[in-house]
Amino acid sequence: MMAAYDSQIISQFADRVYKKANLIIIRYVVLGFMVGLLLFFLLGSALERSHKPVYGGSFLPLLLLLFLWGFCTLVGLDIGRNKAFALKLQAQTALVMVQIEENTRAAVAPASKPAAPGPPA
């Protein structure tokens, strides 16, 4: 037995995919932020151990580490947006199929009705 067609299910699917896409962006930004933070501390402590002060003297190493941290966050944002775009495209494809079905049903319905008799000539 086949399940009956229900356009509401496809609409709910699209809504869920959109919510998932928005969460993916947030997750990847946080992931990029955390990776950048980890690299910031690892490289900063490595520079400290090599007797090159990171936080004193020249600000260049500190600025480079901050730049790396921001860069990792932006890379996370870009990856998240790309993955979210793919999910949103999937949702839009499902919604287009629903719209095509509705338009086709509306176009076929009047054609299948018998023509009303016109006024006598």
Secondary structure, DSSP 8 states (H G I E B T S, - for coil): ------HHHHHHHHHHHHHHHHHHHHHHHHHHHHHHHHHHHHHHHHHHHTT--SSSS-SHHHHHHHHHHHHHHHHHHHHHHHHHHHHHHHHHHHHHHHHHHHHHHHHHHHHHS--------
